Amino acid sequence: MLLLAEPITPFDWERLLWTADAPGTFLLEVVFRCVVTYLMLLATLRVTGRRGVRQLSIFELSIILALGSAAGDTMFYHDTPLLPVAIVFVVVSAMYWLFNRLTEWYPPFSDWLEGTPVLLIEEGRVNIKNLNNINLTQKELFGELRLQQIEHLGQVRRAYMEATGNLSAYFYAPEKALPGLPIWPERLAASQRRMEAAGSHACCKCGHVEELARGATAVCPVCKADEWVPVCDAKREA
């Protein structure tokens, strides 16, 4: 039989609503804790980027995280009073409403908080600076492209990472596709620093294409990488 340190009186309203261990001014501290925690939560989501957000807005995700712990603790901890938790719900919901209104009233604030579409691929070449700015790796980018049946970067005219975390790609018409960097993992794994055969080669980092002679070595003029693979010129089938 489970022995409790002290007996619990069911439906003890004094215990349910408050605790004798805390003064009334503790409610002000609860408000302060809510504001600070919510701001920290938004800042964390802003820093970690948009990959984990996906279909949820940053506000929807933040309110789920902020209220989930408060609601869960209240459900099964007998020493968690209801009144502070009610204040948590009110304050977090009010901040959720306020931040949503601010994004409507001040578009620059919305762009800063939720982000704007980021150009990642332009004319078959990766924008390395933008890729690094949103904490996305080349491996993750190429994985997103493969989900859209893209075989090489020469098929992609432009690609954007949206504020939702989804990738939007615009393609060349099949007859206008450029030779480009193949994004199949096994092709990238066969990169070379000294060319085994003459022909068009693509930089393994940014996708820049150059004609290189057999036995030549080269440094990419765009991103300064030195690994290359033969280009792919396959046409994309819609």
C-alpha positions in Angstrom: 0.0 0.0 0.0 1.3 3.4 -1.0 2.0 5.6 2.1 1.8 9.3 1.6 4.0 11.7 3.6 0.9 13.5 4.8 -2.8 12.7 4.4 -4.7 14.3 1.5 -8.3 15.6 2.0 -10.2 15.2 -1.2 -11.8 18.4 -2.5 -9.9 20.6 0.0 -10.7 23.9 -1.7 -8.0 25.7 0.1 -5.4 23.3 -1.3 -7.0 23.2 -4.7 -7.0 26.9 -5.2 -3.9 28.0 -3.2 -1.1 26.9 -1.0 -0.4 28.1 2.5 3.3 28.1 1.7 3.1 31.1 -0.6 2.0 34.7 0.0 -0.6 36.4 -2.2 2.1 38.4 -3.9 3.4 35.1 -5.4 0.7 35.6 -8.1 2.7 38.6 -9.4 5.7 36.3 -9.7 3.6 33.9 -11.7 2.8 36.7 -14.1 6.5 37.6 -14.4 7.5 33.9 -14.9 4.9 33.6 -17.7 6.1 36.6 -19.5 9.8 35.7 -19.2 9.2 32.0 -20.1 7.1 32.9 -23.1 9.6 35.3 -24.5 12.4 32.7 -24.0 10.3 30.2 -25.8 9.7 32.4 -28.8 13.4 33.3 -28.8 14.4 29.7 -28.8 12.1 28.8 -31.7 13.4 31.8 -33.6 17.0 30.7 -33.2 16.5 27.0 -33.9 14.9 27.8 -37.2 11.8 26.7 -39.1 12.5 23.0 -39.7 10.6 21.8 -36.7 7.7 24.2 -37.1 6.3 23.0 -40.5 2.6 23.3 -40.6 2.2 25.0 -37.2 2.8 28.7 -36.9 5.5 29.7 -34.4 2.7 31.0 -32.1 0.7 27.8 -32.2 3.7 25.8 -31.4 4.8 28.1 -28.6 1.4 28.1 -26.9 1.3 24.2 -27.1 4.7 24.0 -25.4 3.9 26.7 -22.9 0.5 25.4 -21.8 1.3 21.7 -22.1 3.4 21.5 -19.0 1.1 23.7 -16.9 -1.9 21.7 -17.8 -0.2 18.3 -17.3 1.2 19.2 -13.9 -2.2 20.4 -12.6 -3.9 17.2 -13.6 -1.9 14.8 -11.4 0.2 16.8 -8.8 -1.8 17.2 -5.7 0.4 20.1 -4.5 0.0 22.2 -7.7 -2.7 24.8 -7.0 -5.2 25.8 -9.7 -5.1 29.5 -9.3 -1.5 30.1 -10.4 -2.1 27.7 -13.4 -5.2 29.7 -14.3 -3.1 32.8 -14.4 -0.6 31.0 -16.6 -3.3 30.2 -19.1 -4.7 33.8 -19.0 -1.3 35.4 -19.4 0.0 33.1 -22.1 -3.2 33.3 -24.1 -3.1 37.1 -23.8 0.5 37.2 -25.1 -0.5 34.8 -27.9 -3.3 37.3 -28.9 -1.0 40.3 -28.5 1.8 38.8 -30.6 -0.6 37.8 -33.3 -2.0 41.4 -33.4 1.5 42.8 -33.6 2.3 40.7 -36.6 -0.8 42.1 -38.3 -0.2 45.7 -37.3 3.6 45.7 -38.0 4.7 43.6 -41.0 8.4 44.1 -40.2 7.9 42.6 -36.8 6.1 39.6 -38.4 9.0 39.2 -40.9 11.6 39.3 -38.0 9.7 36.8 -35.8 8.2 34.3 -38.3 10.7 34.8 -41.1 10.4 35.5 -44.8 10.9 33.2 -47.7 14.6 32.5 -48.2 16.1 31.9 -51.7 18.2 28.7 -51.5 18.6 27.7 -55.2 18.9 30.1 -58.1 19.5 28.9 -61.7 20.7 25.5 -60.6 23.1 26.7 -57.9 22.9 26.6 -54.1 23.0 30.0 -52.2 25.4 28.8 -49.5 25.1 32.0 -47.5 21.3 31.8 -47.2 21.5 28.0 -46.5 23.8 28.7 -43.5 21.7 31.6 -42.3 18.7 29.3 -41.7 20.7 26.5 -40.1 19.9 24.1 -42.8 22.5 21.6 -44.1 23.1 20.6 -47.7 22.1 17.1 -46.8 18.7 18.2 -45.5 18.2 20.5 -48.6 18.9 17.7 -51.0 16.6 15.4 -49.1 13.8 17.9 -49.5 14.5 18.2 -53.2 14.5 14.4 -53.7 11.0 14.3 -52.2 10.0 16.4 -55.2 11.6 13.9 -57.6 14.5 16.2 -58.5 17.5 14.4 -59.8 20.0 17.2 -60.2 20.2 21.0 -59.5 20.1 21.9 -63.2 16.4 21.0 -63.1 15.7 23.7 -60.5 15.2 27.4 -61.6 14.5 28.7 -58.1 13.8 27.1 -54.7 12.6 28.9 -51.5 12.4 27.9 -47.9 9.0 29.2 -46.8 8.3 30.7 -43.3 6.3 27.5 -42.6 9.5 25.4 -43.1 8.3 23.9 -46.4 10.4 24.0 -49.6 8.9 25.5 -52.7 10.7 24.7 -56.0 10.2 26.1 -59.5 11.5 24.1 -62.4 12.9 24.6 -65.8 10.9 23.2 -68.7 12.4 19.8 -69.5 13.9 21.0 -72.7 15.5 24.0 -71.0 17.0 22.1 -68.0 20.7 22.8 -67.4 23.4 20.2 -66.7 23.8 20.3 -62.9 25.0 18.7 -59.7 23.4 15.3 -59.1 21.9 15.0 -55.7 21.6 11.2 -55.4 23.7 10.3 -52.3 25.7 7.6 -54.2 26.7 10.1 -56.9 27.8 12.7 -54.3 29.8 10.0 -52.4 31.8 9.5 -55.6 33.2 13.0 -55.6 36.8 13.6 -56.8 39.5 16.2 -56.3 41.4 15.1 -59.4 39.3 14.6 -62.5 39.2 11.1 -63.9 37.9 12.2 -67.2 37.5 15.4 -69.1 34.1 17.1 -69.3 31.6 19.2 -67.4 31.9 18.8 -63.6 29.8 20.3 -60.8 31.0 21.6 -57.4 29.8 19.2 -54.7 29.0 22.1 -52.4 27.2 24.8 -54.4 26.6 23.2 -57.8 28.7 25.6 -59.9 29.5 23.9 -63.3 32.9 24.1 -65.0 34.6 22.3 -67.9 37.6 20.5 -66.5 40.4 18.5 -68.2 41.3 15.0 -67.2 43.7 14.9 -64.3 43.0 18.5 -63.4 42.3 19.9 -59.9 40.2 23.0 -59.3 38.9 25.2 -56.6 35.3 26.4 -57.1 35.3 30.2 -57.8 32.0 30.5 -56.0 32.3 28.7 -52.7 36.1 27.7 -52.7 35.3 23.9 -52.4 37.6 21.5 -54.2 35.4 18.4 -54.7 33.6 17.8 -58.0 31.4 15.2 -59.7 30.5 14.8 -63.4 27.3 16.7 -64.1 23.9 15.1 -64.7 21.7 16.3 -67.6 18.6 14.1 -67.1 15.3 15.7 -67.9 12.7 15.9 -65.2 9.5 14.1 -65.7 6.5 15.9 -64.2 
